[in-house]
C-alpha cells in the first residue's frame, strides 16, 4: 500500500479539521501521515509507539512531507498503559489491536482517552484467524459484535482494500458512548 491507499481508507470518516487525535501504535507513521493530510496542519496528533526508532522515522517522514512537525506529539510508550493525553476527539488504531487477545479490555482502556462521542477509527485485517505476525486479527463482523461491550456505538464500515498478506484491510468508525 502507499500513502494514497492509507488516505483513502480513512477519508470516508469525514474527520474534522483541527481535531485532537491520537495514532495508537503508530509505528513509522504511514497512517499518521494520512491523518495529517485529512485533519490539516492545525490538528494536534499524538502518536504513541513503543519503539523510539520508529518514532524517529515518523518524525522525519512528517517533516519531509509537511515541512514541519508542529502539532505532532511523539510519545514513547505503550498505549495499554496510563498515558498523559488530553481528552481526544478521535483515536486511530491501524493494525495495532490485532496484537491483543483481550480486545474488549484494550478498547475500554483506549476509550478512556476519548471525549464522549469521540471517534474510534479502526484499520485491521478482515479475518479472524491470524499468524505469528498478526496473532489476533478481527474481522469487521467481529468488531461489530465487540464494540458495544467495549463502550462504543455500532461501527460503520468505511472502506476495504485488498491485501496480499491476509485477504483484505478494512476501516471502520465507531463512537464512544456516553457513560
C-alpha positions as a Python dict, from the first residue, in 0.01 Angstrom:
ca = {
    (1, 'X'): (0, 0, 0),
    (2, 'X'): (105, 359, -49),
    (3, 'X'): (13, 696, 101),
    (4, 'X'): (-286, 732, -131),
    (5, 'X'): (-425, 396, -10),
    (6, 'X'): (-383, 494, 357),
    (7, 'X'): (-563, 823, 299),
    (8, 'X'): (-846, 651, 112),
    (9, 'X'): (-902, 404, 395),
    (10, 'X'): (-951, 697, 635),
    (11, 'X'): (-1119, 957, 410),
    (12, 'X'): (-1478, 821, 444),
    (13, 'X'): (-1467, 903, 817),
    (14, 'X'): (-1505, 1273, 725),
    (15, 'X'): (-1272, 1381, 1005),
    (16, 'X'): (-1300, 1735, 1139),
    (17, 'X'): (-1001, 1957, 1057),
    (18, 'X'): (-819, 2082, 1364),
    (19, 'X'): (-922, 1790, 1587),
    (20, 'X'): (-720, 1641, 1872),
    (21, 'X'): (-635, 1290, 1751),
    (22, 'X'): (-404, 1008, 1851),
    (23, 'X'): (-249, 730, 1644),
    (24, 'X'): (-202, 442, 1887),
    (25, 'X'): (70, 202, 1781),
    (26, 'X'): (179, 449, 1515),
    (27, 'X'): (491, 264, 1407),
    (28, 'X'): (683, 455, 1142),
    (29, 'X'): (379, 669, 1069),
    (30, 'X'): (213, 567, 743),
    (31, 'X'): (-133, 628, 889),
    (32, 'X'): (-18, 931, 1091),
    (33, 'X'): (75, 1099, 762),
    (34, 'X'): (-267, 1013, 621),
    (35, 'X'): (-431, 1158, 934),
    (36, 'X'): (-229, 1479, 897),
    (37, 'X'): (-340, 1514, 536),
    (38, 'X'): (-705, 1473, 631),
    (39, 'X'): (-701, 1675, 956),
    (40, 'X'): (-483, 1960, 831),
    (41, 'X'): (-191, 2145, 989),
    (42, 'X'): (-383, 2286, 1287),
    (43, 'X'): (-480, 1944, 1424),
    (44, 'X'): (-285, 1808, 1717),
    (45, 'X'): (-180, 1447, 1657),
    (46, 'X'): (-41, 1244, 1945),
    (47, 'X'): (150, 945, 1811),
    (48, 'X'): (217, 663, 2053),
    (49, 'X'): (460, 379, 1991),
    (50, 'X'): (693, 162, 2198),
    (51, 'X'): (985, 190, 1957),
    (52, 'X'): (1196, 505, 1962),
    (53, 'X'): (1345, 428, 1617),
    (54, 'X'): (1001, 408, 1456),
    (55, 'X'): (902, 741, 1610),
    (56, 'X'): (1222, 895, 1469),
    (57, 'X'): (1133, 763, 1122),
    (58, 'X'): (781, 901, 1163),
    (59, 'X'): (914, 1243, 1267),
    (60, 'X'): (1142, 1260, 962),
    (61, 'X'): (869, 1144, 723),
    (62, 'X'): (629, 1405, 864),
    (63, 'X'): (890, 1679, 829),
    (64, 'X'): (967, 1571, 470),
    (65, 'X'): (603, 1559, 362),
    (66, 'X'): (464, 1858, 553),
    (67, 'X'): (769, 2077, 616),
    (68, 'X'): (748, 2074, 996),
    (69, 'X'): (645, 1871, 1295),
    (70, 'X'): (432, 2143, 1452),
    (71, 'X'): (133, 1993, 1634),
    (72, 'X'): (285, 1645, 1610),
    (73, 'X'): (345, 1498, 1956),
    (74, 'X'): (569, 1191, 1968),
    (75, 'X'): (508, 973, 2273),
    (76, 'X'): (733, 680, 2351),
    (77, 'X'): (510, 438, 2539),
    (78, 'X'): (260, 156, 2541),
    (79, 'X'): (-97, 264, 2476),
    (80, 'X'): (-226, -7, 2709),
    (81, 'X'): (-59, 178, 2998),
    (82, 'X'): (-157, 510, 3154),
    (83, 'X'): (-71, 794, 2916),
    (84, 'X'): (-79, 1168, 2968),
    (85, 'X'): (-302, 1275, 2681),
    (86, 'X'): (-564, 1546, 2658),
    (87, 'X'): (-919, 1424, 2608),
    (88, 'X'): (-921, 1338, 2241),
    (89, 'X'): (-1170, 1394, 1962),
    (90, 'X'): (-1052, 1076, 1797),
    (91, 'X'): (-822, 778, 1805),
    (92, 'X'): (-679, 581, 1517),
    (93, 'X'): (-577, 222, 1574),
    (94, 'X'): (-430, 93, 1249),
    (95, 'X'): (-301, -263, 1268),
    (96, 'X'): (-239, -235, 1642),
    (97, 'X'): (-540, -406, 1802),
    (98, 'X'): (-457, -742, 1644),
    (99, 'X'): (-166, -787, 1887),
    (100, 'X'): (-406, -833, 2182),
    (101, 'X'): (-618, -1132, 2270),
    (102, 'X'): (-846, -936, 2510),
    (103, 'X'): (-961, -668, 2269),
    (104, 'X'): (-1256, -558, 2481),
    (105, 'X'): (-1025, -472, 2771),
    (106, 'X'): (-793, -277, 2539),
    (107, 'X'): (-1084, -90, 2380),
    (108, 'X'): (-1228, 3, 2723),
    (109, 'X'): (-888, 147, 2816),
    (110, 'X'): (-848, 328, 2484),
    (111, 'X'): (-1198, 472, 2522),
    (112, 'X'): (-1085, 644, 2842),
    (113, 'X'): (-872, 878, 2627),
    (114, 'X'): (-1177, 993, 2425),
    (115, 'X'): (-1431, 1265, 2483),
    (116, 'X'): (-1791, 1136, 2492),
    (117, 'X'): (-1889, 1085, 2129),
    (118, 'X'): (-1522, 1073, 2029),
    (119, 'X'): (-1430, 873, 1721),
    (120, 'X'): (-1253, 540, 1715),
    (121, 'X'): (-1113, 477, 1370),
    (122, 'X'): (-1001, 117, 1328),
    (123, 'X'): (-798, -33, 1043),
    (124, 'X'): (-750, -409, 1057),
    (125, 'X'): (-726, -723, 851),
    (126, 'X'): (-1073, -853, 771),
    (127, 'X'): (-1011, -1203, 906),
    (128, 'X'): (-1045, -1377, 1241),
    (129, 'X'): (-755, -1622, 1213),
    (130, 'X'): (-402, -1492, 1240),
    (131, 'X'): (-43, -1599, 1209),
    (132, 'X'): (277, -1526, 1405),
    (133, 'X'): (295, -1167, 1266),
    (134, 'X'): (-75, -1086, 1310),
    (135, 'X'): (-167, -1305, 1606),
    (136, 'X'): (-525, -1193, 1684),
    (137, 'X'): (-690, -1014, 1390),
    (138, 'X'): (-1057, -924, 1398),
    (139, 'X'): (-1292, -908, 1104),
    (140, 'X'): (-1539, -625, 1071),
    (141, 'X'): (-1816, -862, 1184),
    (142, 'X'): (-1620, -943, 1500),
    (143, 'X'): (-1552, -574, 1566),
    (144, 'X'): (-1923, -500, 1523),
    (145, 'X'): (-2005, -767, 1784),
    (146, 'X'): (-1734, -640, 2022),
    (147, 'X'): (-1789, -262, 2001),
    (148, 'X'): (-2094, -215, 2224),
    (149, 'X'): (-1947, -427, 2505),
    (150, 'X'): (-1639, -206, 2493),
    (151, 'X'): (-1841, 118, 2523),
    (152, 'X'): (-1870, 214, 2156),
    (153, 'X'): (-2155, 265, 1913),
    (154, 'X'): (-2218, 14, 1637),
    (155, 'X'): (-1930, 64, 1393),
    (156, 'X'): (-1975, 176, 1036),
    (157, 'X'): (-1769, 6, 766),
    (158, 'X'): (-1582, 279, 577),
    (159, 'X'): (-1364, 111, 315),
    (160, 'X'): (-1185, -209, 214),
    (161, 'X'): (-852, -264, 41),
    (162, 'X'): (-718, -600, -83),
    (163, 'X'): (-411, -734, 94),
    (164, 'X'): (-174, -995, -40),
    (165, 'X'): (-90, -1087, 319),
    (166, 'X'): (-426, -1164, 487),
    (167, 'X'): (-715, -1122, 241),
    (168, 'X'): (-804, -753, 288),
    (169, 'X'): (-791, -450, 513),
    (170, 'X'): (-1099, -264, 630),
    (171, 'X'): (-1152, 65, 802),
    (172, 'X'): (-1439, 128, 1040),
    (173, 'X'): (-1565, 410, 1256),
    (174, 'X'): (-1734, 385, 1597),
    (175, 'X'): (-1801, 648, 1862),
    (176, 'X'): (-1757, 641, 2236),
    (177, 'X'): (-2089, 615, 2406),
    (178, 'X'): (-2169, 844, 2699),
    (179, 'X'): (-2109, 691, 3041),
}
